[in-house]
Structures are given as C-alpha cells and as structure tokens.
Amino acid sequence: YTIWMPNLGPSTELLNSDKGWGDFKNAYRKELLSSDSIDAKNDINRNRGQKFTLKLIKEISKKNTITLMCHCATDAEQCHLRVLEKVFKHFYRI
C-alpha cells in the first residue's frame, strides 16, 4: 500500500462486539458518518477523523485510482470494506 488509513476501520469497541453482520454493518456505517468523536470507543487509533478522511479520499480519487484493502479474504462478503464501498458510492459518489 502507499497510504495506510487505519482510521477508516471499525472502532475497537465494534470489532470486539458480538453483533451479527446486519447490526455490525449498521453500526460501522453510523461510525463512519458520525459527527461525534468516537475516540472513547477506540483504544488503538485515536483522533480518527473519518469524515475528513472520506472527503480527502473523494478529492484524491478525482485524479488518482483508489484501492481499498483489508486483511479479510478478497471475496469475503462480511467485511467492513463492503460497507465502506457502499458509503463511498452513495454519499461520496466515488
């Protein structure tokens, strides 16, 4: 990878939850689009700034190819990247 943006991953609290996939997707999407700081829920990555990062990626995508990666299997349906892809397409038109 060229740039690693761990702040787009789910919070530690969400990752450690026992939520089913449907509830996980909704909670992760809410985290990404929240105006509130979720630093209190995340002891790994502080100062997350997801909204800023999403807008930054939108601007970068106007001139460069954006590739999203995760440690999950490429074809994994239950991966936070599936949610992130939909957020980009719906809210940021990427």
N, C-alpha and C positions, 0 to 999 in steps of 0.2 A: 504494500500500500504506500501511497505517497503521503496521505494525511490520515491520521487516526483520530476519530472524534468519538471518544467513549461517552460523551455527554448525550448522545442520541440513544444510548442503550436504556433499557428499563432500570428503574431505581433498584437498589439493593433490597429494599422492603418488598417490592413487587416480585423480584426474582425469587425471593425466599418464601413467598406466599404459597398457599396451596390452592390457588384459584384454578378453575378449569380454563380451557383455552378461550372460550367465549368471554368470560369475565376478565381474563388476562388481557385480551385484545382491547376491550373497552377501557380498562384501567390504564394500559400503556398509552393508548391514543389520548386519553384525558391528561396524562402526564406530559405528553409532547405538546399539547395545545394549551396547557395551563399557563395562566399569568402569574401564578403563585410560585414561589421558590420551593423546590422540593428537597433542598439540601438536608433538611432534618431527617428525611427518609433515606438518605444515601450516604453511607459512611465511606464509600470508595471514591466517588467522583464528586467533588464539591464544586460550587459555582457553575452549575450545569448550563444554564442559558440556552435551553433547547430552541425557543422561538428565534433567538438571534441566529443560532447555527442553521436552522431550517431556511431562514431568509438568506443567509450567506451562501448556502448551497444553491439556492434558486438563482442568485446572481452569478455564481461561478458556472452554473450549468448553461448559461446563455452563450458562453464562449468555449467551454470545455466539456468533455464527457465525464459524467459522474458514475462511478461504480460503487455499489453498496456491497459490503462483505460482512460475513458473520462466521462464527465458528461452527454453526449448525450445518448440517448437510445441505448442499445446494438445492435439492428438491424438497427440503423439509417444509411442510405446509404450516406447521405450528412453530413459527419462528417470528421474532419481533420484526424482522425485515419485511415480512408480508404486510404488517400494519404500517410500517414506515413508508413502504412503496405507495400504499393507498393514500396516506396523508399527503405525500408529495404530489400525487396525481390529482387529488381532489382539491386541496387547499392551496397548493403552490404551483399547480399546472406544469409540473416537470415531467 
